[in-house]
Amino acid sequence: MIELFKQPNLDWMGKAKYFYALSGILLLAGWTSIFFGRGIRYGIDFSGGTNVDVRFAQPPNIDKLRSGLAAQGLGNSEIQSIRDIASSNSNEVLIFVEGKGQDELALESSRAKVLGALSATYGVATSDKPDFNSATTASLAAILTEKDPLFLSVNAGDRYRQLARRLLDYRDKNANGILTSFDELTKVEGVTPAVLGAIKSSFSLGPFAIRNVEIVGPKVGAELRKQAIFVTLYALGGMLVYIAFRFEWVYGAAAVLAVFHDVLITLGFFSLLHFEISLTVIAALLTLVGYSMNDTIVIFDRIRENNRLLRKGTFADVVNKSINQTLSRTILTSGLTFLTVLVLFLMGGQVLRAFSFALVVGIVVGTYSSFGIAAPLVVAWNRWRGRGVAARTGPAAGNKNRGSESVAGRLAPAGRR
């Protein structure tokens, strides 16, 4: 195994008060923001509402778009730009209208208001021709059948339906959902000048296209939020039982408190930086719980091994030695994982931004809490119980070593103690 450090000898437990202070500052800053600042920003999955994904032919003017929404009574809507990885420009936005206390009919009304505001703002409502960028296969095929530019006498409906499907496939896949010129359609198989003329005379090209509309009712959002909390608590409870059985209950309690500390700090960062909590973020938090717990168990396991081998020194010395022995492994695994999620955060796009941000923060905080929170809690417990004098007072000794061992007892064979 690669070792980054040759026999480090750091006094981690001597610096426990600094770890507690750092965690206290982070928790105070984050939860002050949650209770007295911006609060936690829930995505459509949890808050309920209407989410409209709109792609424009040109980068939109956000101020103009916001004014158009305000004119329709949607001034409190959130507008979020989605940037392409390969381009610095943003032609796509997400418009979110929150649905507090609304029923499904009201949410449908919000959707219609968003579409109406877009149409009024960009002049689509004044056109007497349907927008090709919003056309469906059925509507396009019906117009082509009526115009009959290919003069088909047999199976005209089926053939125009196939042609309409090819035209819209080109629009959605090659033109990324929005066509800026009808002449681009000449690249589609079966498009003749007569077909192109029929399309030009029957359709207009709007400056935007609705790519997706999501509607989540507030009752569904509240139910999802409650289930997310329960899932996280169940995961913590299961890990507490496992570690209590594998080591001692105090180790399980310390590990769960450390992981709970990681989740609270991560949520605080979400509030401070105004990132959105969604179902994918909950998946990231559960991943964080497992990752942080894995680091903690590695250190605890080394503490148990050293308790069997070391005869001198305090329990804090055993913990320090155990953390130093696993330090290279911790930095290597956490560092490589951190680099991976950092690249995902920087280059993964807007859709994965909140998910990868949770992992970036979680890996750093989770790695730190394994040696800065979980281990010091176990040492503090042993000192409080008066079990931190001898080295053999950890999980290997169990409840048998509450008092100091006699010399004869240490030297006697295991079967005769």
N, C-alpha and C positions, 0 to 999 in steps of 0.2 A: 504494500500500500504506500502511496506517495505521502510523505510527511512534510508539511509546510513549516513546522516548528520542531526543532530538536530539543526535546525534554524541556518544555516550558514550565516555569515555576511561578505562576501568577496566583496571588491571594484573592481569589474571587469572593470568598465569603467575607473578607475584610472590607470589601467595597459594596456590600449588600445595601447599605444605607443610601449609597448613590444610585443604585438600581431602583430602589423604592422611590427615591425622589424624582428620577426621570419618568418613571411610570406615572407617578402622581401628577406631574406637570402635563404629560400628554393626555391623561384621562380628564383632568380639569379643563384643559383647553378645548378638547373635543366635545365634552358634554355640556360645557357652558355654551358652545355654539348650538348644540342640539336644543337646549332648554330656553336659551335667551337670544339666540341668533337666528340663523336660517332654518334650523331644524333639519330633520331628515327628509330628503326629497325622494318621494316614492315614484316609481315608474307606473306606466299604465296597468301593469300586472296587479299592482297592489292598491292604487288609488282609484282606479276606474276612470273612464273617460273615453275620448275619441282621439286616435292617433292617425294623422293623415301624412303619408309619405308622398312628397311632391318633387318632381324633377323638372327643371326649367331648361329652356334652350340656351339661355345665357345666365351667368351668375346673377341671382336676384338682388334687388335692393331691399335689405331687411327692414329698413325704416318704412319704406313704401308698403311692404307687405304687412307690417305691424299696423300701420294706419288703416289699411283696407280691412283688416280683421276687427279693429276697434270700431269701425263704422257699422259693422254687423253685430255689435254688442259683445265681441270676443276680445276685448282689450287685455284681459288677463291671460290670454293664451301664451304658451311657451313656444318659441321658435328655435330650433336647433339645426345648425348647418352640418351637413355630412360631407366631409372632404374625401376626394379620391386619393388613393395612395400615390398614384403616378402624377397627380396634378395638384398644384397649390390652390386652384380655383375650386369653388364649391357651387355646383349647379343643383344640388339636392338639399332639401330641408325636411325636417320633421316638425309638424305643427300639432301640438298637444293641447286639447281642451279638457280640463279636469271636470269630472262628473260627480262632485260631492252632492249626495242626497238626491240625485236624479234617477228617474226610472229609464227604462230602455227607450221609450218614445222620445224622451228629452235628449237622450244621447244621439238618437237618429237625427233629431232636429239640429244638434250641434254639428253633426257631420254635414248636413245640408247647408248650414250657415257658412262653414269653412269653404265648401265648394262654391257657394254663391259669392263669398268675399273674393275668392281668387278670380272668379269669372268677371266680376265687376271691376276689380283692380286692374286686370290685364286686358279688358275689352273683349273678352270672349262672348259676353252676353249680347253684344251688339251685332254679332255675325248671324246671318240667316242660314248659314251652312253648318252642318255638324262638324265637329272637330275630328280629324283623322287620328290624332293621337289618343283620342278617347274611344275610338270605334271598336266594336266587337266583331267577331267573325260573322255572326248572323247578320248584323246591320250592314256590314260591307258587302257580304254575299248578296243580300237583298237588292242593294243598289246596283251592283254589277249585273245581276240577273235582269233587272228592269231596263238598264241601259243596253245590255247585250252588245258590248263593243266587239266581241269575237264572232258575232252572227252564228251562234250555236243553235242547232235545231234539235239535237238529241242530247239528253242528260245535261241540259244547260245548268240546272240548279246545283247538281253535284260538282260539275267542273268549276263553276264560279266559287263554290264553297271551298274547294281545294286551293284555288288561286287566292282567295281571301285569307286562308290560313297561312299560305306562304308569305303574303304581303305583311301580315301582322307578326309573323315570326321574325321577319327581317327588321321590322320596327322595334320589337322588344329585345332581340338579341344583338343585332348588328348596330342599331342606332341607339341602344341603351334606353329604350322606352320612349324616346321622343324624336320625331322626324323634323328636320329643319327645312328640307326642300323635297318636293315631290319627285324631282329628277333623280334622287337616290334610288327610287323604286325601279329604275331601268335595269338594275343589277339582279332583280328577281326573275327567276325563270318563268316564262309565259307572259311577261308584261310587254305588250306591244304599244306603239304610239297611240292606238285607239283606246286601249285600256287606261293608259296614263292620262289621256285627255278626259275620259269619263270620270276618273278619280278627281282630277283638278276641278272639273266643273261641278262636282257634287260635294266636295269636302273643302274645308279650310284647315290651316295648320295653326293650332294655338301655341302660345308661348310656354305652355307648361303641360305636364301630364301627371295624372294621379296614378302612382305606381301601386299603392297599397293603402287600405283603410282598415284600422283595427278598432273595434268597439268592445270595451270591457265594462260591464255594469258595476256600480259601487259595492253591491252585495258580494259579487264574485271576488272583487279586489280585497274586501275585508276578510273573506274566508281564506284566500290565498295568503294574506299577511299572517293570519293566525296559524295556519298550517306551517308556514316557514319558521315561526317561533318555536312551535312544538317539535318540528324536525330537528332543529338545532339543540334544543334541550334534551331530546331523546338521545342524540349522539353523545352529548356530554355525560348523560347519566350512564349510558352503556360503557363508556370508557372509564368512568369512575369505578364501576363494578369490576371491570376486567383488571385494572391496575391494583385495586384493593385486594383482589384475589391473588394476583401474581406477586405482589410485594407485600405492603401493609396498607391499611386504610388511609393513613396519613399521606402516603405517597400518591394514592389516587386522588385525595382531596387537593393536594398541592398541584398536581398535574392539571386537574380540571379548573382550579382557580387561575392557573397560568393561561390556559386556553381561553377561559372566559375573559381574562384581561386582554388577550390578543384581539378577540372579537370586538370588545368595547372600544379599544383604541382605533381599530380599523373603521368602525362606524363613526367615530369622532372625526377621522380624516375625511370621510365621505361628506360629513356636514360642513367641515371647514372649507373644503374645495368644491362643494356643491355638485358632487357626483350623484347619479341617480341609482336608487336601490331597485333592482328588478330580480326576476327569478334566476337569471344567470349569475347575479351577484350572490344570491343565497347559495348557489352551487359552489361559487368561489370560496365563500366563508366556510362551508362544510369541508372543502378541500384543505383550507387553512387549518381547520381543527385537526384533521388527520395528520397533516404534515408536522405541525407543531408538537402533537402528541408523540409522533415517532421520534423526534429529536430528544424529547424529554425521557422517553423510555430507554433510549440508548445510554444516556447519562446515568439513569437510575440503575440500569443493569450493571454498568461498570462500578457504581458505588457498592452494589451487592457483592461483586467479585472481590473488590479491594477490602471489604469488611472481613472476608474470609482469609485474606493473605496478610494484611497489615496488623501488627500487634501493638504498635506504639502510636502515640499521638491522639489527637481528639477526633471526634467525628467530622468537625469542620475541615481538618487536614485531609481526611479521606475523601471528602467531597471535592476539595480543591484539586487533589491529585487526579481524581476521576475526570473532572472537567478538563484538566490540562491534557490528559491522555487521549481524550476524544476530540480535542480542539481542531486538529488537522482534518479529521473526518467531517466535523461539523461545517467548517469553512469551505471545504471542497464541495460537499453535496449542496449546501445552501447557496454557495456562490454560483455554481453552474445553473442551478434552478432559477436563481434570481436573474441571471443574464438572459435566460430563455424568456421568462415572463416580461422582462424589461423590453426586449425586442418586440414581443407581442403588444405591449402597451404603446410603444412608439410607432409601430408600423402596422398594427392589426386593424386600423380603421376605427370609425366612430362606434360601430355596432359592438365591438369587443372592448371598447375603452374602459368602461366601468368594471367589467369582469377582470381584465388584466390589471387594473389599478388595485383592486382588492387583493390580488395575488402578490403584487409588488410590495405593498405595505405589509401584508400578512406574513410573507416569508421573512422579511427583516425583523418584524416585531416577534414573530413566533420563534425564530432562532434565538433572539436575545432573551426571551422569557424563559427558555429552557434552563439556562444557567444563571440568569439574573433574577428570576422570580420563583420558579418551581424549586430549585435546589436550595436557595436561602430559606424558603418557607419550611422545608424539612429540617434544616439545621436549627432554625429558630424553635421549632416544635421540640426537637430533641433536647435543646438547652433548657427549655421551659419545664420539661419533664424530668430534668436531671439525668438524661441518658447520653449526654454528649461528651463525657470525660474519656471513656475508653473507645478505641476504634471499633471494637466489635459490638456496637450498639445499634447497628442499622438493620436492614431487612433480613440479613442472613441470620441474625441472632433472634429476631422476633421478640416475643414477650418474655423469653427466658432470661434475658440479660438486663433486667431492670436494675439490679444491683451490680456492683463491681465483682468480677470473677476472681476467685482465688488462684494462686499460682499453681496449686496442685490440680485444680479443676482445668486449667488451660493445658497442662502437660498430660493429663490422663487421656487414654484412648477414648474414642467416641463412644464405644459400647459400654464403658464403665462410668461415664459421667452421670 
